[in-house]
């Protein structure tokens, strides 16, 4: 199984508001940047979309080292929250409706395909790939703000 490094970030102006996401995929000397956005979204949706789009770009099952500054993404996956929400029909432990179930459904199906190792980094702290993903996300956010 090939190892791919993925870095992701999301940005939103207002919450909700115009948003963007950015991702970097790196395998050996191969490097690819992805980005996109939406005119009316939330930061968490953009963070999650970056992960989904990056994992969707992989052509075969891979070992993925996924680095993100999103506690929402990291905790929801690593602590099993998202899997629990799905099992309970997208209801959280506090009996409230889980947000972004449409995106979590896609994300969980991709996590079933790939062996994903999560790494959290502090945002805006000088991590080169995280900073680049933030730049990509902000460019897309600003395009959608017009």
C-alpha positions as CSV (number, residue, x, y, z in Angstrom):
1,X,0.0,0.0,0.0
2,X,1.4,3.4,-1.0
3,X,1.8,6.1,1.5
4,X,0.4,9.6,0.7
5,X,0.7,12.7,2.8
6,X,-2.4,14.9,2.7
7,X,-2.6,18.4,4.2
8,X,-5.9,20.3,4.4
9,X,-7.5,23.5,5.6
10,X,-10.7,25.4,5.3
11,X,-11.6,29.1,5.5
12,X,-14.9,31.0,5.9
13,X,-15.8,34.7,6.1
14,X,-18.7,34.7,8.5
15,X,-20.1,31.4,9.7
16,X,-22.1,30.9,7.5
17,X,-20.6,32.9,4.7
18,X,-18.4,32.5,1.6
19,X,-15.9,29.8,2.2
20,X,-13.0,27.9,0.6
21,X,-10.9,24.9,1.1
22,X,-7.4,23.8,0.1
23,X,-5.5,20.5,0.1
24,X,-2.1,19.2,-0.8
25,X,-1.4,15.6,-1.7
26,X,2.3,14.5,-1.7
27,X,3.7,11.1,-2.5
28,X,7.4,10.9,-2.9
29,X,8.3,13.5,-5.5
30,X,4.7,13.8,-6.7
31,X,2.8,16.9,-5.5
32,X,-0.7,18.2,-6.2
33,X,-2.7,21.1,-4.9
34,X,-6.5,21.1,-4.9
35,X,-8.9,23.8,-3.9
36,X,-12.5,25.0,-4.2
37,X,-15.2,26.8,-2.4
38,X,-18.9,27.8,-1.9
39,X,-20.7,31.1,-1.6
40,X,-22.7,30.2,1.5
41,X,-21.1,27.6,3.9
42,X,-19.5,27.2,7.2
43,X,-15.9,26.7,8.3
44,X,-16.5,23.1,9.4
45,X,-18.0,22.3,6.1
46,X,-15.0,23.6,4.3
47,X,-12.6,21.7,6.6
48,X,-14.5,18.5,5.9
49,X,-14.8,19.2,2.2
50,X,-11.0,19.5,1.9
51,X,-10.6,16.1,3.5
52,X,-13.2,14.5,1.2
53,X,-11.9,16.1,-2.0
54,X,-8.3,15.1,-1.1
55,X,-9.2,11.5,-0.3
56,X,-11.5,11.3,-3.4
57,X,-8.5,12.2,-5.6
58,X,-6.7,9.0,-4.7
59,X,-7.0,6.4,-7.4
60,X,-6.4,3.3,-5.1
61,X,-6.5,2.5,-1.5
62,X,-3.5,4.1,0.3
63,X,-2.0,4.6,3.7
64,X,-2.7,8.3,4.3
65,X,-1.0,10.6,6.7
66,X,-3.6,13.3,7.0
67,X,-2.5,16.6,8.6
68,X,-5.1,19.2,9.5
69,X,-5.6,22.1,11.9
70,X,-9.3,21.2,12.4
71,X,-10.1,19.8,15.8
72,X,-13.6,19.2,14.5
73,X,-12.3,16.8,11.8
74,X,-9.6,15.2,14.0
75,X,-11.8,14.6,17.1
76,X,-14.9,13.5,15.1
77,X,-12.8,10.8,13.4
78,X,-10.3,9.7,16.0
79,X,-12.7,9.7,18.9
80,X,-15.3,7.9,16.9
81,X,-17.9,10.6,17.2
82,X,-18.8,10.6,13.5
83,X,-19.2,6.8,13.4
84,X,-21.4,7.0,16.4
85,X,-23.6,9.8,14.9
86,X,-24.1,7.6,11.8
87,X,-24.9,4.6,13.9
88,X,-27.6,6.6,15.8
89,X,-29.1,8.0,12.5
90,X,-27.1,11.2,12.7
91,X,-28.1,12.0,16.3
92,X,-25.4,13.0,18.7
93,X,-25.0,11.7,22.2
94,X,-26.8,14.8,23.5
95,X,-29.8,13.8,21.3
96,X,-29.3,16.8,19.0
97,X,-29.0,16.4,15.2
98,X,-25.4,16.0,14.0
99,X,-24.4,18.8,11.6
100,X,-23.0,18.1,8.2
101,X,-24.2,14.5,8.0
102,X,-24.1,14.6,4.2
103,X,-20.4,15.3,4.3
104,X,-19.7,12.9,7.1
105,X,-21.4,10.1,5.1
106,X,-19.0,10.7,2.3
107,X,-16.0,11.1,4.6
108,X,-16.7,7.9,6.5
109,X,-17.0,5.9,3.3
110,X,-13.6,7.2,2.1
111,X,-12.1,6.3,5.5
112,X,-13.3,2.7,4.9
113,X,-11.2,2.6,1.7
114,X,-8.0,4.2,3.0
115,X,-5.8,3.5,6.1
116,X,-5.8,7.1,7.5
117,X,-3.5,8.3,10.2
118,X,-4.6,11.7,11.6
119,X,-2.2,14.4,12.7
120,X,-3.4,17.7,14.2
121,X,-1.3,20.8,13.8
122,X,-1.9,24.3,15.3
123,X,-3.2,26.6,12.6
124,X,-1.3,29.7,11.6
125,X,1.8,28.5,13.4
126,X,4.2,28.3,10.5
127,X,3.6,24.7,9.3
128,X,4.5,25.2,5.6
129,X,1.9,22.9,4.1
130,X,-0.8,24.1,6.5
131,X,0.0,27.7,5.6
132,X,-0.2,26.9,1.9
133,X,-3.5,25.1,2.3
134,X,-4.8,28.2,4.2
135,X,-3.6,30.4,1.3
136,X,-5.5,28.2,-1.2
137,X,-8.6,28.2,1.0
138,X,-8.5,32.0,1.4
139,X,-8.2,32.5,-2.3
140,X,-11.2,30.4,-2.9
141,X,-13.2,32.1,-0.1
142,X,-12.4,35.5,-1.6
143,X,-13.6,34.3,-5.1
144,X,-16.9,33.2,-3.5
145,X,-17.3,36.5,-1.6
146,X,-17.9,38.5,-4.8
